[in-house]
Amino acid sequence: MSRMKYPSIIPAIGIALIAYWTLTVLQMPGFADDPGLGWHLLTGEIIRAGGSIPLFDPYLASTEPKRWIADQWLSDLLFASILHRGGPHRGMALIYGFTTSVFLLLFFGIVFLTAFTRARSQLLSAIASLIALKLAATHFIVRPVLIGFVPFAVTSAITWRIISQVRSGTSLRLLQLALLIPLAALWANLHPSFALGIILMALATAGLVVDTVVVDQRPLSVRTGVLLVSTISLMAVATLATPFGVGLLRQVFGLVGSDFFMNLNVEWRPLQARSPEGVLFYQTVGLLIVGAFFAVRRGAPLYVTECLIIGFFGWSAITSVRFLPYFAIVAAPPLALALVRIVGCEPFMRLPLYRRVGDYLSTLDAAGRRAVPCYLWAVAAIAAFPIIDAALHGTVYPYQGPFEQSREKFPYDGVAALDDIMSREPSPIPVAVAATPDWGGFLAFHGKGRFKPVIDDRNSLLGEGAYKDFLESQRVGGDIGGYLNRVRAKYLLLETNEPLAIYLRDTGKLNERWRGKVSTLFEVVD
């Protein structure tokens, strides 16, 4: 058995390598296509260079300053610092490498350890981590939400540990609970998803009360109840430790409460059952149900805590695909345990081939449990490779594409035309450009203050009215001229082949100043 201890971790390491390959080869094209990337990087650069967080919007063309809460300022600063560190030639490659490293360490480090602690199976925990990574890869893009997954995963790991301790009658460790409070404060400065950590702890606390008193039929100690409730309360208070205080909470919950914005943004729309991530989601739910069935059949209780946590985050993912990564993270530990129960199911073990597979997995797990540190070192080396490769060579092998936003989706040609016009026709003030909100951050980043968008994807900044006005103006035959006058835009930048651009060219309602493969520039003539 000692000879097999270290070879037994090879299958789990192989799964981590498969995850790395799929991320870099299959999912990295379009990796930087988030509409807000430009203003995120600009915000971080402003903070890095000036040492202060902007309280008024510096990016949109507007006649009056607009108060703005930069609710992801610390993540913006992190990305901008990495970009600055890499310089003009390797900056974006370094961001690609960094985010890939974070994603791998998140799922094959934090999530794997949480799953392994619960299931005690190296290989099946690695498989559960891979499934979780593939579910979460819908948000494997350059944006602060990816950084926000890390504190959520840590909170999830601590929460599952608390659940195990309460069930076993072990006293809760104060240091473990206390860690959640500064973590919540840090999270609130990284990304608005901080509320999910508080919700997770609240669900766990409510479930543990029911499970202890009703399912296990024993009293829950007053000390445990007080500690859990106090921790949740202090986590909520800690989220106020941002430069914006209560204003951050008003913005976050105001945005989530807007049906208009929830339907406007693709990432807030319901999960499509027939999409690849939808199919994998329902397969995961099926495995969890089958695992729970086998557990109950063998006499184990069906705990309310797991049902609450999986149910809440699963339903959230169904109603909005944005929540799929959070479901993936919290579901990985019970998924690993479900896989163990399925593999060890007595009826299936009567089949010779199935029994041989089960025996092989048992041998691996028995031989390799003490080799987990070796596995983690191997994962750390895999995860370190992309950021080291980017720093030394400006590449993230085996990815072969460019380190930039897609030239098929973003108006590089239109920006070049605007640059040329600005050089020949300089303006003392920034020129306002109307375009889709998805191009707003791109225009702000490349405009360098000479031209500015009138709208971008920061929904909470302008409110519903500005977006409804823009969408109404984009109808063929709509009042595009009136809209351009209201926002005082000098130019209108449209996709070259979209209906409105074709209509304006055919009717001559606006002067077509320039036309490219991706975008067409129209000029408003007084």
Disulfide bonds with the S-S distance in Angstrom:
none
